């Protein structure tokens, strides 16, 4: 006969597993919205802590920050969306008549001496640009058509943001109570997890967006056509390690140079270089004494995350890889430094 306590444990495990699976299927449609809320709560935690020291009432503080963030997002969408759509359409129309090969012939005359080769390259570039803009316009039209569903997703995201921001200490204590680790390992896990999250969100995402905005300032100051759309592209490119904003401002500078706007080309290049060097200035300040990841791991996580999660994967991909590597480093527990997760020099080894 099966032992009764053992049978109860088996049944409890089965019931728990079934409930977890069913809960996942219930939450799956809004899972990314919940994750967005968690990420926003992490980013705005320093602001919440600063304001709450003055107000000393968590609900009011979280309400003020949530309301301010909602207002900013509504204003951005209301004013900038029509401009971005208009500029994307203008770029699409202009690309239909643009000769992409002519500038390349000026730079690499020997390579593009063959008419057949030049024509083939021109066709490839034209097709790539057209498909990219079509994809962007389809995404925008999809947002407009699915507006009610998107509003529900945003509601879930801000609902999560508000309660996680207000009750983060309780949530952390609850998570800690379920972890099967010793207090020392638990402390190390949370320290490294916080460090790596700061490194990815602030050191890569926030600084990358700032780099894009600096490059974008050059576009506006020197009156580059469709500056708003180019700034948006620069912000997206700035998030990627290794790639950066150069993939946007360098072609723009070359375009200005070939159209005779030498002063504008020089100005855009100066702002572009500032956006590149800002990474070397701010990143060490933001992520100093934090657990860090190599740029290659972040880039792989972003690309893989994008294919799996969509746009949000740019953030989730590196974080998921980072948390896996942190767990591996904790269990590895060697004095030899890790190849993938680099801890600050001051961190001491904790024995398991």
ZIBEL-V987359 format. One record per helix or strand. SS is the DSSP state (alpha for helix, beta for strand). FROM is the first residue (numbers start at 1). LEN is the number of residues. If there is no record, write none. Layout:
ss=SS from=FROM len=LEN
ss=SS from=FROM len=LEN
//
This chain:
ss=alpha from=4 len=52
ss=alpha from=58 len=38
ss=alpha from=100 len=8
ss=alpha from=115 len=31
ss=alpha from=147 len=20
ss=alpha from=168 len=11
ss=alpha from=183 len=39
ss=alpha from=227 len=13
ss=alpha from=246 len=13
ss=alpha from=262 len=26
ss=beta from=292 len=2
ss=alpha from=295 len=15
ss=alpha from=313 len=20
ss=beta from=341 len=2
//
